[in-house]
Amino acid sequence: MPSNPTPVLAINALSAQIGRQGVLRDISLEISAGDWLAVVGGSGAGKSTLLRLIMGLRRPARPTSGEIVFDGDRWDCLSPKAPDRRGIALVPQSPAHGFDPLRRLRWQWQQLARRKSPLSAADQNAVLHALGLPALAESFPHHWSRGMQQRLLLAMALIERPRLLILDEPTSALDPLIAAQVLEEVRKTAQSQGIPVLMVTHDLALAAQFATKIAVMAQGALVESGPTERLLSDPQCAYTQDLVAHRHWQTTFHEVRRAAE
């Protein structure tokens, strides 16, 4: 039998606190090439804290135990040494954190492309077109809507061809149907390049449509995880059962599915 692939990212027994309050408790997750893992949970579940620690950012949360292995590089979370996170592309929830407001968008795109993208200029422009974006021209970030800025951040992440793509509520400024169309383009690119995706979202409909695996978090703990189809059809935890039983996400899921097709 073939052996299981080595995970691109492995999180092992990660716990963290802010002050004296525990905000993450014994989190263990893996993501391999070809995976799309959705971390789902409500506000305060610890999702964004988890992403910050994956990126090696220790504030405001401080890790108290655990290790994170990315692309073979093992990081003891208690070590003062900062981890090497080259090869990870992070799309933040707020576009304000992704752009220099004083620089034109075209300049910011060109700087990233020159330093990090292996693609030709034509292929880079194809990514812009696939995500429904106009030519960058001489626009500044404030000339574009928040939704367009989010799509541009996704495009900038994709042209890096990262070893891991992390999406932090990447479509919060988009209508669910537009979000589905945008994420479908992201999925096509990720699949064709073998890029695993880690997506944090509160939207179970988007997770159901795009994720191959779902991890459910609540109050800083991982309450259940598994393949998407199994978790949605046979949830084992009461919290997950309540999420799945909610009718609103089921209605939205069918709309999202039609939009992505």
C-alpha positions as CSV (number, residue, x, y, z in Angstrom):
1,M,0.0,0.0,0.0
2,P,1.3,3.6,-0.7
3,S,2.5,5.5,2.3
4,N,0.7,8.6,3.4
5,P,2.2,11.8,1.9
6,T,4.4,13.9,4.2
7,P,2.3,16.9,5.4
8,V,3.3,20.3,4.1
9,L,2.2,21.7,7.4
10,A,1.8,19.8,10.7
11,I,0.6,21.4,13.9
12,N,1.4,19.3,17.0
13,A,-0.2,19.8,20.4
14,L,-0.2,23.7,20.1
15,S,-1.5,25.6,23.1
16,A,-1.3,29.4,23.7
17,Q,-2.5,32.1,26.1
18,I,-3.1,35.8,26.3
19,G,-2.1,36.9,29.7
20,R,-3.3,34.1,32.0
21,Q,-6.2,33.2,29.7
22,G,-5.9,30.1,27.5
23,V,-6.9,30.9,23.9
24,L,-5.7,27.7,22.2
25,R,-5.8,24.2,23.8
26,D,-3.8,21.3,22.4
27,I,-4.4,21.9,18.6
28,S,-3.1,19.2,16.2
29,L,-3.8,19.5,12.5
30,E,-2.1,18.4,9.2
31,I,-2.4,19.6,5.6
32,S,-0.8,17.8,2.6
33,A,-0.4,18.7,-1.0
34,G,-3.8,18.6,-2.7
35,D,-5.7,19.4,0.5
36,W,-8.0,22.3,1.1
37,L,-8.5,22.4,4.9
38,A,-11.2,24.8,6.2
39,V,-11.0,25.7,9.9
40,V,-14.6,26.6,10.8
41,G,-15.8,28.3,14.0
42,G,-17.6,31.3,15.4
43,S,-16.1,34.5,16.8
44,G,-13.6,33.8,19.6
45,A,-13.0,30.2,18.5
46,G,-9.2,30.9,18.2
47,K,-9.0,30.7,14.4
48,S,-7.1,33.9,13.7
49,T,-4.8,33.2,16.7
50,L,-4.0,29.9,15.2
51,L,-3.0,31.5,11.9
52,R,-0.8,34.1,13.6
53,L,1.1,31.4,15.4
54,I,1.5,29.4,12.2
55,M,3.2,32.5,10.7
56,G,5.4,32.8,13.8
57,L,3.7,35.9,15.2
58,R,3.6,35.6,19.0
59,R,1.5,38.7,19.9
60,P,-1.0,39.0,21.4
61,A,-1.0,35.3,22.0
62,R,2.0,33.5,23.5
63,P,2.5,29.8,22.8
64,T,2.8,27.6,25.9
65,S,3.5,24.2,24.2
66,G,3.6,22.5,20.9
67,E,5.5,22.6,17.6
68,I,4.8,23.5,14.0
69,V,6.5,21.8,11.1
70,F,6.4,23.5,7.7
71,D,8.0,22.0,4.6
72,G,10.3,20.0,6.8
73,D,11.4,22.9,9.0
74,R,10.5,22.1,12.6
75,W,9.7,25.0,15.0
76,D,9.5,24.4,18.7
77,C,6.9,27.1,19.6
78,L,8.7,27.8,22.9
79,S,12.0,28.5,21.1
80,P,13.0,32.2,20.8
81,K,14.2,31.6,17.3
82,A,11.8,32.9,14.7
83,P,10.6,30.3,12.1
84,D,11.3,30.6,8.4
85,R,7.9,31.2,6.7
86,R,9.1,31.8,3.2
87,G,6.9,29.7,0.9
88,I,3.7,30.6,2.8
89,A,1.3,33.2,1.1
90,L,-1.2,34.7,3.6
91,V,-4.3,36.6,2.4
92,P,-5.4,38.6,5.4
93,Q,-9.0,39.3,6.3
94,S,-8.6,43.0,6.0
95,P,-7.2,44.4,2.7
96,A,-5.9,47.3,4.7
97,H,-3.2,45.0,6.1
98,G,-2.1,43.9,2.6
99,F,-1.5,47.2,0.8
100,D,0.6,50.3,1.2
101,P,-2.0,53.1,0.9
102,L,0.5,55.5,-0.5
103,R,1.7,53.4,-3.4
104,R,-0.1,52.7,-6.7
105,L,-1.5,49.2,-7.0
106,R,0.4,48.6,-10.2
107,W,3.7,49.4,-8.5
108,Q,2.9,47.1,-5.6
109,W,2.0,44.3,-8.0
110,Q,5.2,44.7,-10.0
111,Q,7.3,44.7,-6.9
112,L,5.8,41.5,-5.7
113,A,6.0,39.9,-9.1
114,R,9.6,40.8,-9.5
115,R,10.7,39.4,-6.1
116,K,8.5,36.4,-5.7
117,S,6.7,35.3,-8.9
118,P,8.0,32.6,-11.2
119,L,5.3,33.4,-13.8
120,S,5.6,35.3,-17.0
121,A,3.9,38.7,-17.3
122,A,1.2,37.1,-19.5
123,D,0.5,34.4,-16.9
124,Q,0.3,37.0,-14.2
125,N,-2.2,39.0,-16.2
126,A,-4.2,35.8,-16.7
127,V,-4.6,35.4,-13.0
128,L,-5.9,39.0,-12.7
129,H,-8.4,38.3,-15.5
130,A,-9.5,34.9,-14.0
131,L,-10.4,36.7,-10.7
132,G,-12.4,39.3,-12.6
133,L,-10.0,42.2,-12.0
134,P,-9.4,45.2,-14.4
135,A,-6.0,46.4,-15.4
136,L,-4.2,48.0,-12.4
137,A,-3.4,51.2,-14.3
138,E,-2.6,54.1,-11.9
139,S,-5.1,53.2,-9.2
140,F,-4.3,53.6,-5.5
141,P,-5.9,51.1,-3.0
142,H,-8.6,53.6,-2.0
143,H,-9.8,53.8,-5.6
144,W,-11.0,50.2,-5.3
145,S,-13.8,48.6,-3.3
146,R,-12.9,46.4,-0.4
147,G,-14.1,43.4,-2.4
148,M,-11.9,44.2,-5.3
149,Q,-8.9,44.7,-3.0
150,Q,-9.6,41.2,-1.5
151,R,-9.6,39.7,-5.0
152,L,-6.3,41.5,-5.8
153,L,-4.7,40.1,-2.6
154,L,-5.8,36.6,-3.7
155,A,-4.2,37.2,-7.2
156,M,-1.0,38.4,-5.6
157,A,-0.8,35.3,-3.4
158,L,-1.4,33.0,-6.4
159,I,1.3,34.4,-8.6
160,E,3.8,33.6,-5.9
161,R,3.1,29.9,-6.4
162,P,3.6,29.3,-2.7
163,R,4.1,25.9,-0.9
164,L,1.1,26.8,1.2
165,L,-1.8,29.3,0.7
166,I,-3.5,30.6,3.8
167,L,-6.8,32.4,3.5
168,D,-8.1,34.3,6.5
169,E,-11.8,35.0,5.8
170,P,-10.8,35.8,2.2
171,T,-14.3,36.7,0.9
172,S,-15.8,38.5,3.9
173,A,-16.3,41.6,1.7
174,L,-17.9,39.7,-1.2
175,D,-21.4,38.6,-1.9
176,P,-21.6,34.8,-1.3
177,L,-22.2,34.1,-5.0
178,I,-19.3,36.2,-6.1
179,A,-17.2,34.6,-3.3
180,A,-18.0,31.2,-4.7
181,Q,-16.9,32.2,-8.3
182,V,-13.7,33.7,-7.0
183,L,-12.8,30.7,-4.8
184,E,-13.5,28.4,-7.7
185,E,-10.8,30.2,-9.6
186,V,-8.5,29.9,-6.6
187,R,-9.3,26.2,-6.4
188,K,-8.5,25.6,-10.1
189,T,-5.1,27.3,-9.7
190,A,-4.3,25.5,-6.5
191,Q,-5.2,22.1,-7.9
192,S,-3.2,22.6,-11.1
193,Q,-0.1,23.7,-9.1
194,G,-0.5,21.2,-6.2
195,I,-0.8,24.1,-3.7
196,P,-2.5,23.1,-0.4
197,V,-4.9,25.7,1.0
198,L,-5.7,26.4,4.6
199,M,-8.8,28.6,4.9
200,V,-10.3,30.1,8.0
201,T,-14.0,30.9,7.7
202,H,-17.2,31.2,9.7
203,D,-19.1,30.2,6.5
204,L,-19.9,26.5,6.5
205,A,-21.4,26.8,3.0
206,L,-18.1,27.9,1.5
207,A,-16.2,25.2,3.5
208,A,-18.7,22.5,2.3
209,Q,-18.2,23.6,-1.3
210,F,-14.4,23.9,-1.5
211,A,-12.7,22.1,1.4
212,T,-11.6,18.5,1.2
213,K,-11.3,18.5,5.0
214,I,-12.9,20.5,7.8
215,A,-11.7,21.3,11.3
216,V,-14.2,22.7,13.7
217,M,-13.0,25.0,16.5
218,A,-14.8,26.3,19.6
219,Q,-13.5,28.3,22.5
220,G,-9.9,27.6,21.5
221,A,-10.2,23.9,21.1
222,L,-10.5,21.6,18.1
223,V,-13.8,19.8,18.7
224,E,-13.9,17.7,15.5
225,S,-12.1,17.3,12.2
226,G,-12.3,15.0,9.2
227,P,-13.1,14.7,5.5
228,T,-15.8,17.1,4.5
229,E,-18.3,14.6,3.3
230,R,-18.0,12.5,6.4
231,L,-18.1,15.4,8.8
232,L,-21.2,17.0,7.2
233,S,-23.1,13.7,6.9
234,D,-22.2,12.2,10.2
235,P,-21.0,14.8,12.7
236,Q,-19.9,13.3,16.0
237,C,-19.7,16.4,18.3
238,A,-22.7,18.2,19.6
239,Y,-21.3,21.6,18.6
240,T,-20.7,20.3,15.0
241,Q,-24.1,18.8,14.9
242,D,-25.7,22.2,15.8
243,L,-23.6,23.8,13.0
244,V,-24.7,21.3,10.4
245,A,-28.3,21.3,11.5
246,H,-28.7,25.0,10.9
247,R,-30.9,25.5,7.8
248,H,-29.4,28.8,6.7
249,W,-26.0,27.3,5.6
250,Q,-27.7,24.5,3.7
251,T,-29.7,27.0,1.6
252,T,-26.6,29.1,1.0
253,F,-24.6,26.0,0.1
254,H,-26.9,25.2,-2.9
255,E,-26.6,28.8,-4.1
256,V,-22.9,28.7,-3.7
257,R,-22.6,25.4,-5.5
258,R,-24.6,26.8,-8.5
259,A,-22.4,29.9,-8.6
260,A,-19.2,27.9,-8.6
261,E,-20.3,25.7,-11.5
